Amino acid sequence: MQSKGSPIRIVYIVDDDPALLGSLERTFRAAGLKAASYQTAFAFLDAAPDLSDGCLLLDLVMPEMDGLELQERLNSLGFSMPVIVMTAWGDVETAVQAMKSGAVDFIEKPFNDEALLDAINAALALDRGPTRDRESVVAAKLMAKLSPREREVLDGLVAGRSTKQMAYDLGISARTVEVHRARMLARLGTHSLAEAIRLAVLAGLSPANLDQANAADRQRRSGASRGLPE
């Protein structure tokens, strides 16, 4: 039973696929969560001002108004509910854009129930206060643990590049890219690509400023940190 005054564990789902909406509602209710569905971004936008607790599971590709535009409009309304975005076809760049706009996580279709529920429960457990700045500080400290090459591989992942593309760009083998990727995830303390990308976004490691970050890192390593293993 939910204690008095505790936040409502409800998931608001915005997706234009009725079959998926029905499936997600059943999954959430079986897990002890409430669920409410909206087939258009406009329908949710109309309801948003009256909503407070819970989290939003948002599809990025929808007709008329897509998930990114809905997110922008919600931000303009001061909407503070945690947002998890759903994306298909490995469209990491779009997911990164959504996270830069405030989404707390992204999950790729097709997804399994366990991964989805883990993401939902993590979002529902987030503090409702202004935690983004604190998270950015933690993320920046984790990024500082990466070698320059690991940061380049992470940047490639953030930009949605494949292993082969990164291997060509960096002048190394695809196998070496995979090794750097594994080491990068280990240094960040995660097995999740989504979490690694989220940390990169929080730390401000976008393709536009990666060169500057790498230059600063190289300078640091050649100075006070000289001799430390990479």
Steps between C-alpha positions, in 0.01 A plus 500: 500500500630843415582711806326830551684785334728281292525572127266314270682226307340569166644482150362727229561345157497704178516290183297483180492118496180376672627142523819610675304722737280208602799274551685758710196568715467129580872474578495794739183396678635147547804662665281695742516831312218718377498587131334760280533510120490777241508432126611851402738759636218755488283287731774480760585869465139584585510277809851595622412811705282288731762228555760494776630164618624210289722480192454538126590229248520684170536372144719724286354420157135605471296682235404868524703569815796276578645421839774764484253779425272380780797500735584860404142611563489320835825668601349839420214413737742415780415130481727324752391136475781255410493415129619176342508502122439201274680479169527244224760415235791585729442875455743597773550857377131579548503339844803712593314812391208397721731448796658840446147636527458334838403135445644278772546190285425342165406148405520347155216308336449212512567480874444227756272547798778473757712776345195723460384451859852565629505831314151594623575415863826698486314802361229476764765483773670824392490795736251759387738782591762665275745210468627566148794718611615244756472224243708705256779536757501124564495429126791738436706322766428164337592637156836610641585133557491424127806495279492730195431201271214378721351847488523499121317167488232633737463810283450277198227310682331826600507605133339171400802364310538128446808306608622486138454874456694574818777259398537683167487845661755413768727292278475188717339158461139427587625255762704775664194726507310225683785465751497875570122493527512220759767683701304823480186336639704336777658832602156660511370213713222396265414229247237723339566700184201719587651586840839577344336733250298662777818566697665648191205732443496608864873571493463706184707266284328569170677473163526879488721528808674161508824634350522762773433241768760265356757778479445587864524134590828457314643808668398371840653159431827648382523710817389404847374159394814400303585136548152387602364202304235568238 
